Amino acid sequence: AVGAGDRPLVALVAYAVSTLFGIVGVLPGGIGFVEFGAAAVLASYGVPLGVAAAGVLVFRLFVFWLPLAVGGLLAWRLRSPRE
């Protein structure tokens, strides 16, 4: 989607390393650590840094922030009084 190619091994390694960085990270959800780990792996495999950053941002948007926003909206909807 961001022009990084279609190499599944690179994507798998980036996902695995970013998951490990997320576990080790001190912030909830590995914020910052996951992005750094995935971008570093993608850049080490030859993906240009701008493309790697865009890919990581799109990945985190769909994997972390979108479900968080939907869950927050649903929680707010369930807490509001019914008429």
Distance bins in CASP14 RR format, pairs under 12 A and 6 or more apart:
PFRMAT RR
TARGET T0000
AUTHOR 0000-0000-0000
RMODE 2
METHOD distances of the structure
MODEL  1
1 11 0 0 0 0 0 1 0 0 0 0 0
1 51 0 0 0 0 0 1 0 0 0 0 0
1 54 0 0 0 0 1 0 0 0 0 0 0
1 55 1 0 0 1 0 0 0 0 0 0 0
1 56 0 0 0 0 0 1 0 0 0 0 0
1 57 0 0 0 0 0 1 0 0 0 0 0
1 58 1 0 0 1 0 0 0 0 0 0 0
1 59 0 0 0 0 1 0 0 0 0 0 0
1 61 0 0 0 0 0 1 0 0 0 0 0
1 62 0 0 0 0 0 1 0 0 0 0 0
2 11 0 0 0 0 0 1 0 0 0 0 0
2 39 0 0 0 0 0 1 0 0 0 0 0
2 42 0 0 0 0 0 1 0 0 0 0 0
2 47 0 0 0 0 1 0 0 0 0 0 0
2 48 0 0 0 0 0 1 0 0 0 0 0
2 50 0 0 0 0 1 0 0 0 0 0 0
2 51 1 0 1 0 0 0 0 0 0 0 0
2 52 0 0 0 0 1 0 0 0 0 0 0
2 53 0 0 0 0 1 0 0 0 0 0 0
2 54 1 0 1 0 0 0 0 0 0 0 0
2 55 1 0 1 0 0 0 0 0 0 0 0
2 56 0 0 0 0 1 0 0 0 0 0 0
2 57 0 0 0 0 1 0 0 0 0 0 0
2 58 1 0 0 1 0 0 0 0 0 0 0
2 59 0 0 0 0 1 0 0 0 0 0 0
2 61 0 0 0 0 0 1 0 0 0 0 0
3 42 0 0 0 0 0 1 0 0 0 0 0
3 47 0 0 0 0 1 0 0 0 0 0 0
3 48 0 0 0 0 1 0 0 0 0 0 0
3 50 0 0 0 0 0 1 0 0 0 0 0
3 51 1 0 1 0 0 0 0 0 0 0 0
3 52 0 0 0 0 0 1 0 0 0 0 0
3 54 0 0 0 0 1 0 0 0 0 0 0
3 55 0 0 0 0 1 0 0 0 0 0 0
3 58 0 0 0 0 0 1 0 0 0 0 0
4 10 1 0 0 1 0 0 0 0 0 0 0
4 11 0 0 0 0 1 0 0 0 0 0 0
4 14 0 0 0 0 1 0 0 0 0 0 0
4 38 0 0 0 0 0 1 0 0 0 0 0
4 39 0 0 0 0 0 1 0 0 0 0 0
4 41 0 0 0 0 0 1 0 0 0 0 0
4 42 1 0 0 1 0 0 0 0 0 0 0
4 43 0 0 0 0 0 1 0 0 0 0 0
4 45 0 0 0 0 1 0 0 0 0 0 0
4 46 0 0 0 0 1 0 0 0 0 0 0
4 47 1 0 1 0 0 0 0 0 0 0 0
4 48 0 0 0 0 1 0 0 0 0 0 0
4 49 0 0 0 0 0 1 0 0 0 0 0
4 50 0 0 0 0 1 0 0 0 0 0 0
4 51 1 0 1 0 0 0 0 0 0 0 0
4 52 1 0 0 1 0 0 0 0 0 0 0
4 53 0 0 0 0 0 1 0 0 0 0 0
4 54 0 0 0 0 1 0 0 0 0 0 0
4 55 1 0 0 1 0 0 0 0 0 0 0
4 56 0 0 0 0 1 0 0 0 0 0 0
4 58 0 0 0 0 0 1 0 0 0 0 0
4 59 0 0 0 0 0 1 0 0 0 0 0
5 11 0 0 0 0 1 0 0 0 0 0 0
5 42 0 0 0 0 0 1 0 0 0 0 0
5 45 0 0 0 0 0 1 0 0 0 0 0
5 46 0 0 0 0 0 1 0 0 0 0 0
5 47 1 0 0 1 0 0 0 0 0 0 0
5 48 0 0 0 0 0 1 0 0 0 0 0
5 51 0 0 0 0 1 0 0 0 0 0 0
5 52 0 0 0 0 0 1 0 0 0 0 0
5 55 0 0 0 0 0 1 0 0 0 0 0
6 47 0 0 0 0 0 1 0 0 0 0 0
7 13 0 0 0 0 1 0 0 0 0 0 0
7 14 0 0 0 0 1 0 0 0 0 0 0
7 41 0 0 0 0 0 1 0 0 0 0 0
7 42 0 0 0 0 1 0 0 0 0 0 0
7 45 1 0 0 1 0 0 0 0 0 0 0
7 46 0 0 0 0 1 0 0 0 0 0 0
7 47 0 0 0 0 1 0 0 0 0 0 0
8 14 0 0 0 0 0 1 0 0 0 0 0
8 15 0 0 0 0 0 1 0 0 0 0 0
8 45 0 0 0 0 0 1 0 0 0 0 0
9 15 0 0 0 0 0 1 0 0 0 0 0
9 16 0 0 0 0 0 1 0 0 0 0 0
9 41 0 0 0 0 0 1 0 0 0 0 0
9 42 0 0 0 0 0 1 0 0 0 0 0
9 45 0 0 0 0 1 0 0 0 0 0 0
10 16 0 0 0 0 0 1 0 0 0 0 0
10 17 0 0 0 0 0 1 0 0 0 0 0
10 38 0 0 0 0 0 1 0 0 0 0 0
10 41 1 0 0 1 0 0 0 0 0 0 0
10 42 1 0 0 1 0 0 0 0 0 0 0
10 43 0 0 0 0 0 1 0 0 0 0 0
10 44 0 0 0 0 1 0 0 0 0 0 0
10 45 1 0 1 0 0 0 0 0 0 0 0
10 46 0 0 0 0 1 0 0 0 0 0 0
10 47 1 0 0 1 0 0 0 0 0 0 0
10 51 0 0 0 0 0 1 0 0 0 0 0
10 52 0 0 0 0 1 0 0 0 0 0 0
10 55 0 0 0 0 0 1 0 0 0 0 0
11 17 0 0 0 0 0 1 0 0 0 0 0
11 18 0 0 0 0 0 1 0 0 0 0 0
11 38 0 0 0 0 1 0 0 0 0 0 0
11 41 0 0 0 0 1 0 0 0 0 0 0
11 42 0 0 0 0 1 0 0 0 0 0 0
11 45 0 0 0 0 1 0 0 0 0 0 0
11 47 0 0 0 0 0 1 0 0 0 0 0
11 52 0 0 0 0 0 1 0 0 0 0 0
11 55 0 0 0 0 1 0 0 0 0 0 0
11 56 0 0 0 0 0 1 0 0 0 0 0
11 59 0 0 0 0 1 0 0 0 0 0 0
12 18 0 0 0 0 0 1 0 0 0 0 0
12 19 0 0 0 0 0 1 0 0 0 0 0
12 38 0 0 0 0 0 1 0 0 0 0 0
12 41 0 0 0 0 0 1 0 0 0 0 0
12 42 0 0 0 0 0 1 0 0 0 0 0
12 45 0 0 0 0 0 1 0 0 0 0 0
13 19 0 0 0 0 0 1 0 0 0 0 0
13 20 0 0 0 0 0 1 0 0 0 0 0
13 37 0 0 0 0 0 1 0 0 0 0 0
13 38 0 0 0 0 1 0 0 0 0 0 0
13 40 0 0 0 0 0 1 0 0 0 0 0
13 41 1 0 1 0 0 0 0 0 0 0 0
13 42 0 0 0 0 1 0 0 0 0 0 0
13 44 0 0 0 0 1 0 0 0 0 0 0
13 45 1 0 0 1 0 0 0 0 0 0 0
13 47 0 0 0 0 0 1 0 0 0 0 0
14 20 0 0 0 0 0 1 0 0 0 0 0
14 21 0 0 0 0 0 1 0 0 0 0 0
14 34 0 0 0 0 0 1 0 0 0 0 0
14 35 0 0 0 0 0 1 0 0 0 0 0
14 36 0 0 0 0 0 1 0 0 0 0 0
14 37 1 0 0 1 0 0 0 0 0 0 0
14 38 1 0 1 0 0 0 0 0 0 0 0
14 39 0 0 0 0 1 0 0 0 0 0 0
14 40 0 0 0 0 1 0 0 0 0 0 0
14 41 1 0 1 0 0 0 0 0 0 0 0
14 42 1 0 1 0 0 0 0 0 0 0 0
14 43 0 0 0 0 1 0 0 0 0 0 0
14 44 0 0 0 0 1 0 0 0 0 0 0
14 45 1 0 0 1 0 0 0 0 0 0 0
14 46 0 0 0 0 0 1 0 0 0 0 0
14 47 0 0 0 0 1 0 0 0 0 0 0
14 52 0 0 0 0 1 0 0 0 0 0 0
14 55 0 0 0 0 1 0 0 0 0 0 0
14 56 0 0 0 0 1 0 0 0 0 0 0
14 59 0 0 0 0 1 0 0 0 0 0 0
14 60 0 0 0 0 0 1 0 0 0 0 0
15 21 0 0 0 0 0 1 0 0 0 0 0
15 22 0 0 0 0 0 1 0 0 0 0 0
15 34 0 0 0 0 1 0 0 0 0 0 0
15 37 0 0 0 0 0 1 0 0 0 0 0
15 38 1 0 0 1 0 0 0 0 0 0 0
15 41 0 0 0 0 1 0 0 0 0 0 0
15 42 0 0 0 0 0 1 0 0 0 0 0
15 55 0 0 0 0 0 1 0 0 0 0 0
15 56 0 0 0 0 0 1 0 0 0 0 0
15 59 0 0 0 0 1 0 0 0 0 0 0
15 60 0 0 0 0 0 1 0 0 0 0 0
15 63 0 0 0 0 1 0 0 0 0 0 0
16 22 0 0 0 0 0 1 0 0 0 0 0
16 23 0 0 0 0 0 1 0 0 0 0 0
16 34 0 0 0 0 0 1 0 0 0 0 0
16 37 0 0 0 0 0 1 0 0 0 0 0
16 38 0 0 0 0 1 0 0 0 0 0 0
16 41 0 0 0 0 1 0 0 0 0 0 0
17 23 0 0 0 0 0 1 0 0 0 0 0
17 24 0 0 0 0 0 1 0 0 0 0 0
17 33 0 0 0 0 0 1 0 0 0 0 0
17 34 0 0 0 0 1 0 0 0 0 0 0
17 35 0 0 0 0 0 1 0 0 0 0 0
17 36 0 0 0 0 1 0 0 0 0 0 0
17 37 1 0 1 0 0 0 0 0 0 0 0
17 38 1 0 0 1 0 0 0 0 0 0 0
17 39 0 0 0 0 0 1 0 0 0 0 0
17 40 1 0 0 1 0 0 0 0 0 0 0
17 41 1 0 1 0 0 0 0 0 0 0 0
17 42 0 0 0 0 1 0 0 0 0 0 0
17 43 0 0 0 0 0 1 0 0 0 0 0
17 44 0 0 0 0 1 0 0 0 0 0 0
17 45 0 0 0 0 0 1 0 0 0 0 0
17 56 0 0 0 0 0 1 0 0 0 0 0
18 24 0 0 0 0 0 1 0 0 0 0 0
18 25 0 0 0 0 0 1 0 0 0 0 0
18 29 0 0 0 0 0 1 0 0 0 0 0
18 30 0 0 0 0 1 0 0 0 0 0 0
18 31 0 0 0 0 0 1 0 0 0 0 0
18 32 0 0 0 0 1 0 0 0 0 0 0
18 33 0 0 0 0 1 0 0 0 0 0 0
18 34 1 0 1 0 0 0 0 0 0 0 0
18 35 1 0 0 1 0 0 0 0 0 0 0
18 36 0 0 0 0 1 0 0 0 0 0 0
18 37 1 0 1 0 0 0 0 0 0 0 0
18 38 1 1 0 0 0 0 0 0 0 0 0
18 39 0 0 0 0 1 0 0 0 0 0 0
18 40 0 0 0 0 1 0 0 0 0 0 0
18 41 1 0 0 1 0 0 0 0 0 0 0
18 42 0 0 0 0 1 0 0 0 0 0 0
18 52 0 0 0 0 0 1 0 0 0 0 0
18 55 0 0 0 0 0 1 0 0 0 0 0
18 56 1 0 0 1 0 0 0 0 0 0 0
18 59 0 0 0 0 1 0 0 0 0 0 0
18 60 0 0 0 0 1 0 0 0 0 0 0
18 63 0 0 0 0 1 0 0 0 0 0 0
18 64 0 0 0 0 0 1 0 0 0 0 0
19 25 0 0 0 0 0 1 0 0 0 0 0
19 29 0 0 0 0 0 1 0 0 0 0 0
19 30 0 0 0 0 1 0 0 0 0 0 0
19 33 0 0 0 0 0 1 0 0 0 0 0
19 34 1 0 0 1 0 0 0 0 0 0 0
19 37 0 0 0 0 1 0 0 0 0 0 0
19 38 0 0 0 0 1 0 0 0 0 0 0
19 41 0 0 0 0 0 1 0 0 0 0 0
19 59 0 0 0 0 0 1 0 0 0 0 0
19 63 0 0 0 0 0 1 0 0 0 0 0
19 64 0 0 0 0 0 1 0 0 0 0 0
20 30 0 0 0 0 0 1 0 0 0 0 0
20 33 0 0 0 0 1 0 0 0 0 0 0
20 34 0 0 0 0 1 0 0 0 0 0 0
20 36 0 0 0 0 0 1 0 0 0 0 0
20 37 0 0 0 0 1 0 0 0 0 0 0
20 38 0 0 0 0 0 1 0 0 0 0 0
20 40 0 0 0 0 0 1 0 0 0 0 0
20 41 0 0 0 0 0 1 0 0 0 0 0
21 27 0 0 0 0 0 1 0 0 0 0 0
21 29 0 0 0 0 0 1 0 0 0 0 0
21 30 1 0 0 1 0 0 0 0 0 0 0
21 31 0 0 0 0 0 1 0 0 0 0 0
21 32 0 0 0 0 1 0 0 0 0 0 0
21 33 1 0 1 0 0 0 0 0 0 0 0
21 34 1 0 1 0 0 0 0 0 0 0 0
21 35 0 0 0 0 1 0 0 0 0 0 0
21 36 1 0 0 1 0 0 0 0 0 0 0
21 37 1 0 1 0 0 0 0 0 0 0 0
21 38 1 0 0 1 0 0 0 0 0 0 0
21 39 0 0 0 0 0 1 0 0 0 0 0
21 40 0 0 0 0 1 0 0 0 0 0 0
21 41 0 0 0 0 1 0 0 0 0 0 0
21 56 0 0 0 0 0 1 0 0 0 0 0
22 28 0 0 0 0 1 0 0 0 0 0 0
22 29 1 0 0 1 0 0 0 0 0 0 0
22 30 1 1 0 0 0 0 0 0 0 0 0
22 31 0 0 0 0 1 0 0 0 0 0 0
22 32 0 0 0 0 1 0 0 0 0 0 0
22 33 1 0 1 0 0 0 0 0 0 0 0
22 34 1 0 1 0 0 0 0 0 0 0 0
22 35 0 0 0 0 1 0 0 0 0 0 0
22 36 0 0 0 0 1 0 0 0 0 0 0
22 37 0 0 0 0 1 0 0 0 0 0 0
22 38 0 0 0 0 1 0 0 0 0 0 0
22 60 0 0 0 0 0 1 0 0 0 0 0
22 63 0 0 0 0 0 1 0 0 0 0 0
22 64 0 0 0 0 0 1 0 0 0 0 0
23 29 0 0 0 0 1 0 0 0 0 0 0
23 30 0 0 0 0 1 0 0 0 0 0 0
23 33 0 0 0 0 1 0 0 0 0 0 0
23 34 0 0 0 0 1 0 0 0 0 0 0
23 37 0 0 0 0 0 1 0 0 0 0 0
24 30 0 0 0 0 1 0 0 0 0 0 0
24 32 0 0 0 0 0 1 0 0 0 0 0
24 33 1 0 0 1 0 0 0 0 0 0 0
24 34 0 0 0 0 0 1 0 0 0 0 0
24 36 0 0 0 0 0 1 0 0 0 0 0
24 37 0 0 0 0 0 1 0 0 0 0 0
25 31 0 0 0 0 1 0 0 0 0 0 0
25 32 0 0 0 0 1 0 0 0 0 0 0
25 33 1 0 1 0 0 0 0 0 0 0 0
25 34 0 0 0 0 1 0 0 0 0 0 0
25 35 0 0 0 0 0 1 0 0 0 0 0
25 36 0 0 0 0 0 1 0 0 0 0 0
25 37 0 0 0 0 0 1 0 0 0 0 0
26 32 0 0 0 0 0 1 0 0 0 0 0
26 33 0 0 0 0 1 0 0 0 0 0 0
27 33 1 0 0 1 0 0 0 0 0 0 0
27 34 0 0 0 0 1 0 0 0 0 0 0
27 35 0 0 0 0 0 1 0 0 0 0 0
27 36 0 0 0 0 0 1 0 0 0 0 0
27 64 0 0 0 0 0 1 0 0 0 0 0
28 34 0 0 0 0 0 1 0 0 0 0 0
28 64 0 0 0 0 0 1 0 0 0 0 0
28 68 0 0 0 0 0 1 0 0 0 0 0
29 35 0 0 0 0 0 1 0 0 0 0 0
29 60 0 0 0 0 1 0 0 0 0 0 0
29 63 0 0 0 0 0 1 0 0 0 0 0
29 64 1 0 0 1 0 0 0 0 0 0 0
29 65 0 0 0 0 0 1 0 0 0 0 0
29 67 0 0 0 0 0 1 0 0 0 0 0
29 68 0 0 0 0 1 0 0 0 0 0 0
30 36 0 0 0 0 1 0 0 0 0 0 0
30 37 0 0 0 0 0 1 0 0 0 0 0
30 38 0 0 0 0 0 1 0 0 0 0 0
30 60 0 0 0 0 1 0 0 0 0 0 0
30 63 0 0 0 0 0 1 0 0 0 0 0
30 64 0 0 0 0 1 0 0 0 0 0 0
31 60 0 0 0 0 1 0 0 0 0 0 0
31 64 1 0 0 1 0 0 0 0 0 0 0
31 65 0 0 0 0 1 0 0 0 0 0 0
31 68 0 0 0 0 0 1 0 0 0 0 0
32 38 0 0 0 0 1 0 0 0 0 0 0
32 39 0 0 0 0 1 0 0 0 0 0 0
32 40 0 0 0 0 0 1 0 0 0 0 0
32 56 0 0 0 0 1 0 0 0 0 0 0
32 57 0 0 0 0 0 1 0 0 0 0 0
32 60 0 0 0 0 1 0 0 0 0 0 0
32 64 0 0 0 0 0 1 0 0 0 0 0
33 39 0 0 0 0 0 1 0 0 0 0 0
33 40 0 0 0 0 0 1 0 0 0 0 0
33 56 0 0 0 0 0 1 0 0 0 0 0
33 60 0 0 0 0 0 1 0 0 0 0 0
33 64 0 0 0 0 0 1 0 0 0 0 0
34 40 0 0 0 0 0 1 0 0 0 0 0
34 41 0 0 0 0 0 1 0 0 0 0 0
34 56 0 0 0 0 1 0 0 0 0 0 0
34 57 0 0 0 0 0 1 0 0 0 0 0
34 59 0 0 0 0 1 0 0 0 0 0 0
34 60 1 0 0 1 0 0 0 0 0 0 0
34 63 0 0 0 0 1 0 0 0 0 0 0
34 64 1 0 0 1 0 0 0 0 0 0 0
34 65 0 0 0 0 0 1 0 0 0 0 0
35 41 0 0 0 0 0 1 0 0 0 0 0
35 42 0 0 0 0 0 1 0 0 0 0 0
35 52 0 0 0 0 0 1 0 0 0 0 0
35 53 0 0 0 0 1 0 0 0 0 0 0
35 54 0 0 0 0 0 1 0 0 0 0 0
35 55 0 0 0 0 1 0 0 0 0 0 0
35 56 1 0 1 0 0 0 0 0 0 0 0
35 57 1 0 0 1 0 0 0 0 0 0 0
35 58 0 0 0 0 0 1 0 0 0 0 0
35 59 0 0 0 0 1 0 0 0 0 0 0
35 60 1 0 0 1 0 0 0 0 0 0 0
35 61 0 0 0 0 0 1 0 0 0 0 0
35 63 0 0 0 0 0 1 0 0 0 0 0
35 64 0 0 0 0 1 0 0 0 0 0 0
35 65 0 0 0 0 0 1 0 0 0 0 0
36 42 0 0 0 0 0 1 0 0 0 0 0
36 43 0 0 0 0 0 1 0 0 0 0 0
36 52 0 0 0 0 0 1 0 0 0 0 0
36 53 0 0 0 0 0 1 0 0 0 0 0
36 56 0 0 0 0 1 0 0 0 0 0 0
36 60 0 0 0 0 0 1 0 0 0 0 0
37 43 0 0 0 0 1 0 0 0 0 0 0
37 44 0 0 0 0 1 0 0 0 0 0 0
37 52 0 0 0 0 1 0 0 0 0 0 0
37 53 0 0 0 0 0 1 0 0 0 0 0
37 56 0 0 0 0 1 0 0 0 0 0 0
37 59 0 0 0 0 0 1 0 0 0 0 0
37 60 0 0 0 0 0 1 0 0 0 0 0
38 44 0 0 0 0 0 1 0 0 0 0 0
38 45 0 0 0 0 0 1 0 0 0 0 0
38 47 0 0 0 0 0 1 0 0 0 0 0
38 52 1 0 0 1 0 0 0 0 0 0 0
38 53 0 0 0 0 1 0 0 0 0 0 0
38 54 0 0 0 0 0 1 0 0 0 0 0
38 55 0 0 0 0 1 0 0 0 0 0 0
38 56 1 0 1 0 0 0 0 0 0 0 0
38 57 0 0 0 0 1 0 0 0 0 0 0
38 58 0 0 0 0 0 1 0 0 0 0 0
38 59 1 0 0 1 0 0 0 0 0 0 0
38 60 0 0 0 0 1 0 0 0 0 0 0
38 63 0 0 0 0 0 1 0 0 0 0 0
38 64 0 0 0 0 0 1 0 0 0 0 0
39 45 0 0 0 0 0 1 0 0 0 0 0
39 46 0 0 0 0 0 1 0 0 0 0 0
39 47 0 0 0 0 1 0 0 0 0 0 0
39 48 0 0 0 0 0 1 0 0 0 0 0
39 49 1 0 0 1 0 0 0 0 0 0 0
39 50 0 0 0 0 1 0 0 0 0 0 0
39 51 0 0 0 0 1 0 0 0 0 0 0
39 52 1 0 1 0 0 0 0 0 0 0 0
39 53 1 0 1 0 0 0 0 0 0 0 0
39 54 0 0 0 0 1 0 0 0 0 0 0
39 55 0 0 0 0 1 0 0 0 0 0 0
39 56 1 0 1 0 0 0 0 0 0 0 0
39 57 0 0 0 0 1 0 0 0 0 0 0
39 58 0 0 0 0 0 1 0 0 0 0 0
39 59 0 0 0 0 0 1 0 0 0 0 0
39 60 0 0 0 0 0 1 0 0 0 0 0
40 46 0 0 0 0 0 1 0 0 0 0 0
40 47 0 0 0 0 0 1 0 0 0 0 0
40 49 0 0 0 0 1 0 0 0 0 0 0
40 52 0 0 0 0 1 0 0 0 0 0 0
40 53 0 0 0 0 0 1 0 0 0 0 0
40 56 0 0 0 0 1 0 0 0 0 0 0
41 47 0 0 0 0 1 0 0 0 0 0 0
41 52 0 0 0 0 1 0 0 0 0 0 0
41 55 0 0 0 0 0 1 0 0 0 0 0
41 56 0 0 0 0 1 0 0 0 0 0 0
41 59 0 0 0 0 0 1 0 0 0 0 0
42 48 0 0 0 0 1 0 0 0 0 0 0
42 49 0 0 0 0 1 0 0 0 0 0 0
42 50 0 0 0 0 1 0 0 0 0 0 0
42 51 1 0 0 1 0 0 0 0 0 0 0
42 52 1 1 0 0 0 0 0 0 0 0 0
42 53 0 0 0 0 1 0 0 0 0 0 0
42 54 0 0 0 0 0 1 0 0 0 0 0
42 55 1 0 0 1 0 0 0 0 0 0 0
42 56 1 0 0 1 0 0 0 0 0 0 0
42 57 0 0 0 0 0 1 0 0 0 0 0
42 59 0 0 0 0 0 1 0 0 0 0 0
43 49 1 0 1 0 0 0 0 0 0 0 0
43 50 0 0 0 0 1 0 0 0 0 0 0
43 51 0 0 0 0 1 0 0 0 0 0 0
43 52 1 0 1 0 0 0 0 0 0 0 0
43 53 0 0 0 0 1 0 0 0 0 0 0
43 55 0 0 0 0 0 1 0 0 0 0 0
43 56 0 0 0 0 0 1 0 0 0 0 0
44 52 0 0 0 0 1 0 0 0 0 0 0
45 51 0 0 0 0 0 1 0 0 0 0 0
45 52 0 0 0 0 1 0 0 0 0 0 0
46 52 0 0 0 0 1 0 0 0 0 0 0
47 53 0 0 0 0 1 0 0 0 0 0 0
47 54 0 0 0 0 1 0 0 0 0 0 0
47 55 0 0 0 0 1 0 0 0 0 0 0
47 56 0 0 0 0 0 1 0 0 0 0 0
48 54 0 0 0 0 1 0 0 0 0 0 0
48 55 0 0 0 0 0 1 0 0 0 0 0
49 55 0 0 0 0 0 1 0 0 0 0 0
49 56 0 0 0 0 0 1 0 0 0 0 0
50 56 0 0 0 0 1 0 0 0 0 0 0
50 57 0 0 0 0 1 0 0 0 0 0 0
51 57 0 0 0 0 0 1 0 0 0 0 0
51 58 0 0 0 0 0 1 0 0 0 0 0
52 58 0 0 0 0 0 1 0 0 0 0 0
52 59 0 0 0 0 0 1 0 0 0 0 0
53 59 0 0 0 0 0 1 0 0 0 0 0
53 60 0 0 0 0 0 1 0 0 0 0 0
54 60 0 0 0 0 0 1 0 0 0 0 0
54 61 0 0 0 0 0 1 0 0 0 0 0
55 61 0 0 0 0 1 0 0 0 0 0 0
55 62 0 0 0 0 0 1 0 0 0 0 0
55 63 0 0 0 0 0 1 0 0 0 0 0
56 62 0 0 0 0 0 1 0 0 0 0 0
56 63 0 0 0 0 0 1 0 0 0 0 0
56 64 0 0 0 0 0 1 0 0 0 0 0
57 63 0 0 0 0 0 1 0 0 0 0 0
57 64 0 0 0 0 0 1 0 0 0 0 0
57 65 0 0 0 0 1 0 0 0 0 0 0
58 64 0 0 0 0 0 1 0 0 0 0 0
58 65 0 0 0 0 0 1 0 0 0 0 0
58 66 0 0 0 0 0 1 0 0 0 0 0
59 65 0 0 0 0 0 1 0 0 0 0 0
59 66 0 0 0 0 0 1 0 0 0 0 0
60 66 0 0 0 0 1 0 0 0 0 0 0
60 67 0 0 0 0 0 1 0 0 0 0 0
60 68 0 0 0 0 0 1 0 0 0 0 0
61 67 0 0 0 0 0 1 0 0 0 0 0
61 68 0 0 0 0 0 1 0 0 0 0 0
61 69 0 0 0 0 1 0 0 0 0 0 0
62 68 0 0 0 0 0 1 0 0 0 0 0
62 69 0 0 0 0 0 1 0 0 0 0 0
62 70 0 0 0 0 0 1 0 0 0 0 0
64 70 0 0 0 0 0 1 0 0 0 0 0
65 71 0 0 0 0 0 1 0 0 0 0 0
65 72 0 0 0 0 0 1 0 0 0 0 0
66 72 0 0 0 0 0 1 0 0 0 0 0
66 73 0 0 0 0 0 1 0 0 0 0 0
67 73 0 0 0 0 0 1 0 0 0 0 0
67 74 0 0 0 0 0 1 0 0 0 0 0
68 74 0 0 0 0 0 1 0 0 0 0 0
68 75 0 0 0 0 0 1 0 0 0 0 0
69 75 0 0 0 0 0 1 0 0 0 0 0
69 76 0 0 0 0 0 1 0 0 0 0 0
70 76 0 0 0 0 0 1 0 0 0 0 0
70 77 0 0 0 0 0 1 0 0 0 0 0
71 77 0 0 0 0 1 0 0 0 0 0 0
71 78 0 0 0 0 1 0 0 0 0 0 0
71 79 0 0 0 0 0 1 0 0 0 0 0
72 78 0 0 0 0 1 0 0 0 0 0 0
72 79 0 0 0 0 1 0 0 0 0 0 0
73 79 0 0 0 0 0 1 0 0 0 0 0
73 80 0 0 0 0 0 1 0 0 0 0 0
74 80 0 0 0 0 0 1 0 0 0 0 0
END
